[in-house]
Amino acid sequence: MVSLAMLFQDRLDPTVDGARLRTQLLADFPDMDPARLVADPPEGDDAPITLSYGDTMIAVMGIPARAAENLAEMARYSRLWPDTAPVPGTYDAHTIVSVLRPGENTDYRHAIADAVLLSKVIASWIALTDTVVAVYFGSADHVILPALFRDLALETLPEPILPAWVALNVAPRTDGVMTGHTMGLDMLALKDIEIPQSPETAEETFARLANISIYLLQNGPVIDDGDSLGATEHAEVIAHHVPSVVIEGKDVIQLTFGDDAPTSPVLAEPEPAKKRGWFRRK
């Protein structure tokens, strides 16, 4: 499993290299072991910057091209992009930051540790250059203001940064029924959560998604198909392992209330609960 994010930039910065990144990481995060963090010698202008932390490899690859056309839209609808911060109109480069662990037996503990290391690298990279205009987590499909991400990382790591890694999306359908879903738990080797129809308010639905996400981060994939996850005032909440109604080919934990049956995928109708939801500005 690869833990990956992108830095959208107005330009690439050739002054940032592995040695500078290593120095900044150790200054920012005293919990890192200097003996385990090694910067590889540079291999050329077009080669990625690589470091190792124990058996885990860090790769940083700059590309002089855009990675997405809708940056302004993503920033406008992100809860992690403050109203007071200008929305970047364009950018001309991006850098892919990835953490790769050897072997195929990656569990959620390894995945969370890799996301922590990935986030440390991003936070330190932001400190080294003024070129970064947005941090993009593709698994969550949202962007984060760079200065805000660095502050979150310094204040929170090595504990998980749930708001950055996982998008909690809540919105009503056209018929007024509340829906919600997460995006990003799959990067942590956990199943995302979907609520195709909820009798609860937006605030209650958001809290339910957040609390279950935190529970999974703390305990791993312990929610089985058919498990009861408590109850509302009027109905028991049941977990089902079923195909996603939002993302084709993805299995999720879908929550139903009372006697409701799980919702089957209808891929033409995910928009009401897509990326706007709780991250939309009020």
N, C-alpha and C positions, 0 to 999 in steps of 0.2 A: 504494500500500500504506500502511496506517495501523498504526503501532505504538501499542499501547493496553494500559492496565492500570487497575485500580480500587483505590481506597482505601476500605475499610470503616471507618465512623466512628460514634462514639456520638452525634455531632451535627455539623452544619456549623459552620464557623468563619468568620464574616463579616470578621474582622480580617485575614485573609490575602488580599492583593491582588497584582496583577501587579508593582507596584514593590517590595514586600517580597520576593516570590519572586525577582525579578531580583537584588536585593542579596544574598540568601542563596546563590543559585547561584554568584555570582562569589566569595563568601567561601569556599564549600565546594570549588570546582573552579577553581583558578588557571589551568588550561589553556584555559578559555573566554575568548573574545575579547570584551571589554566593548563594543566598537564594533559587533559583530554582534548582540548580545543587546538587544532592544528590547521594553519592556512597553507594550502598547497602552492607551490611556485607558479607564477603566471605562465600560461602556455601560448599566449598570443592575443592580439586585439579582439578577435572574434570568438575566442574560447570563453566558456563560462568561468566565473570565479567559483572555486570549490574549496570547502573546508571540511574537516571531519571533527565530529565530537564523539569520541569513543568509536563504536562501530557504525555510527550514523553519519551519512554524507549530507552536506549542505551544498546546493548548487544555485548560483545566481546568474541568470542569463539575460543580458540586455538585448533588446530588439528595436531597431530604429523605425518603428511603424506602430500604428494604432492597433489595439486589440478589440475595441468595441466602438460603436458609433453613438451609443445612447448614454454617455457618461453624465451629461447634464440632467437627463431624466432620472437616472439612478440616484444621483446626488440629491435631487429635489425631493424624492420620495423616501430617502433614508433617514431613519431616526438618529443615526450616528453622523449626520451632517447638519450642524446647527443652522438655524435660520439666519444667524448673523454672518455666516461664512459665505463668501462669494462662491457661486457654482462655476466651475471651470467650463469655458465654452468649448475648448478643444485641447488636444494634446498630441504629441508627435512621436512618442516612444513608449515602450513599456518594458518592464523587467519581470521575468518569471523567477520566483523564489520557491525552491522546493527542498523538502527534507525526505531522504530516502533511507529506509531501514533494510538491511539485508535479510533474506529469507522470506518465506510466504506465510508464516504463522503469526501474523500480527493481530493482537487482540486489542480491545478498546483501551487498555492501559498504555500499550505502546503507541496507539494512535493519538491519545491525548498528550503523551510526552512529546511526540513529534510535532503536534500543533503548538505546544508550548515553545519548543525550540524554534519552529518557524516564526512564531510571533516575536520572539526575542530578536531574531535576525532582521525582521522587518522594522521593528522599533529602532534598532541600532542603525540600520541603513538610513532611515529618515533623519537621524541626527547628523549623518555625514554629508548630506547633500540637500540643496534647496530645490531640486528638480521634481520631487514627487508631488503630484497634485491629487492623487487619490489612492487608497488601498482597496483592492478588490478581492473578495473571497468568492470564487466561482461556485463553491459548494453551497453557500448561502445566497448567492446572486445579489449581493449588495456591496455598496462602496462606503468607505469610512474616511472622514477627514483625517489626513496624516497626523496632524498635531494631536487630535483627540485619540487616535489609535496609540500613539506613543505614550500619552498620559495613562491610558487604560492599561497598557502593558507594564509600565513601570510600577503602577499602583497595585496590580492584580497578580501578575505572574510571580511564582510558578503555578498559582491556582488558575483554573480554566477561565477564559474570558468569554463567557456565554454570549453576550450581546454581539461580539465581533464575529465569532465562529458560526453562530446559528441565528438565522432570521426567524422571528416569531411573527407570523402573518395572520391577521384577523380582519375579516370584512364580512358584511352581510351579502347574501345572494340578492338577485333582483326581486325575489319574492319576500325579502326581509328576514329570512332565516339566517342566523349567524353561522359562519364557518371559520375554520382556522387550520393552519398547518405550519410545520417547521420545515426549514431547509438548512442543511449543514451538519446534522447529526451523523449522516452517512460518512462524512470525512473522518469522524471519530469512531468508525467501526460500530455504529449504533443505528438502529432504524429510526427514520424520521416519523413524526406523529401527524396524523390528519384527523380532523373533525369535520366531516362533510355537512353535518347539520347539528346544531347545538341549541338546547333550550335556554342557555345561559346568555348573559350580556357579553358585550365585547370585552369588558374588563375581566369578567369571570373566565371567559374563554382564554384570554391572554394569560391569566394567572395559572390556569390548568396546564397550558402548553409549557409555560416556564417551569412550573413545579415538577412536571414529569420529566422534562429535559434535565433539570438539575439532579433528579433522582437517578436517571440513567447515567449521567456523568459520574455520579458517586458510586454506583453499584454495578454498572455494566448492563448487558442485555439480559436482565432477569425477568422482564415482563413477558409472559408466555401467552400464546393464543388462548383466548377464553378467560383470562384472568380478570377479576373484578378490581377496579381501581377506586373503590369508594362509591359514593352516591351523592346526588344532588338532593334537594328537598323532595323531589317527586320521582326520581329514577336512579337505578343503579348504573354505573359507568363500566362498560365491558370493553376490553382490548381485543382486537382481532388482527392477526397477521394476514394481510391481504395485499393485492396489487394497488399501487397508488392511483388515485383519481386525478392527480395533478401531473405526475411525471411518468411517462410511458416506460415500462420495463423495470420499475422500481418497486420493491416490497416495503411496506410501511406498517406501523402500528396504527390502526384506525380505531377510533373511539366511537361507541354507540351508547345511547341512553335508553334505559328501559328495554322494551321489546323490539326496538328498531333493529332491522337487519343491516349488515354491512352494505355500504354503497359500492356498486360495481364501477369500474373505470368508465368515464364518459369524457374522453380526452378533448372533445370539442368545447367543453364548458368549464374550464378551470379558472377563467378570468376573474370572477368576483372575489376569489380568495387567493389570488396570485401574489404579486410582490408588493401590493399597495398596503393593505391591512394595517397592522399596528405600527408599522414604520412610516405610515403616511402622517404628514404633519396635520395637526388639528387646527 
